[in-house]
């Protein structure tokens, strides 16, 4: 099971939100993969990304892309 540290989670959250915002991923139609959005090491810390989805901070499309709601 992953351990969530508040500092690491906060840094990853800021990085993902910034990248999605900068790439214009603000609806299901404009959703991007983390790689497309420019997130470094997009497959690392997947548990943090899923926590952001669970907390409804970001949304995930059926095809695995993300956007800010």
C-alpha positions as CSV (number, residue, x, y, z in Angstrom):
1,X,0.0,0.0,0.0
2,X,1.3,3.5,-0.9
3,X,2.2,5.9,1.8
4,X,0.9,9.4,1.2
5,X,3.0,12.2,2.5
6,X,1.4,15.6,2.6
7,X,4.4,17.4,1.1
8,X,4.9,14.9,-1.7
9,X,1.2,14.8,-2.5
10,X,1.0,18.7,-2.4
11,X,3.9,18.9,-4.8
12,X,2.5,16.4,-7.2
13,X,-1.0,18.0,-7.0
14,X,0.5,21.4,-7.9
15,X,2.5,19.9,-10.8
16,X,-0.5,18.0,-12.3
17,X,-2.9,20.9,-11.9
18,X,-0.5,23.4,-13.4
19,X,0.2,21.1,-16.4
20,X,-3.5,20.4,-17.1
21,X,-4.3,24.1,-16.8
22,X,-1.5,25.1,-19.1
23,X,-2.4,22.5,-21.7
24,X,-6.1,23.6,-21.7
25,X,-7.5,20.4,-20.3
26,X,-10.7,21.8,-18.8
27,X,-13.4,19.5,-20.2
28,X,-13.8,15.9,-21.3
29,X,-13.4,17.1,-24.9
30,X,-10.0,18.8,-24.2
31,X,-8.8,16.2,-21.7
32,X,-5.1,15.1,-22.0
33,X,-3.0,12.2,-20.7
34,X,-0.5,13.4,-18.2
35,X,2.2,12.8,-20.8
36,X,0.3,15.0,-23.3
37,X,-0.1,17.7,-20.6
38,X,3.7,17.7,-20.0
39,X,3.8,16.1,-16.5
40,X,7.3,14.8,-15.9
41,X,7.4,11.1,-15.2
42,X,3.6,10.7,-15.8
43,X,3.5,7.1,-14.6
44,X,5.2,7.8,-11.3
45,X,3.1,8.3,-8.2
46,X,0.0,6.9,-9.9
47,X,-1.5,6.6,-6.4
48,X,-1.4,10.4,-6.1
49,X,-3.1,10.9,-9.4
50,X,-5.8,8.4,-8.4
51,X,-6.2,10.2,-5.1
52,X,-6.7,13.5,-7.0
53,X,-9.5,11.8,-9.0
54,X,-11.0,10.2,-5.9
55,X,-11.1,13.6,-4.2
56,X,-12.6,15.1,-7.4
57,X,-9.8,17.6,-7.8
58,X,-9.3,16.4,-11.3
59,X,-11.6,14.2,-13.5
60,X,-10.7,11.1,-15.5
61,X,-12.3,10.2,-18.8
62,X,-13.1,6.6,-19.7
63,X,-10.1,6.5,-22.1
64,X,-7.7,7.5,-19.3
65,X,-7.3,11.2,-19.9
66,X,-7.5,13.9,-17.3
67,X,-9.0,17.4,-17.0
68,X,-9.7,20.1,-14.5
69,X,-13.4,20.6,-13.8
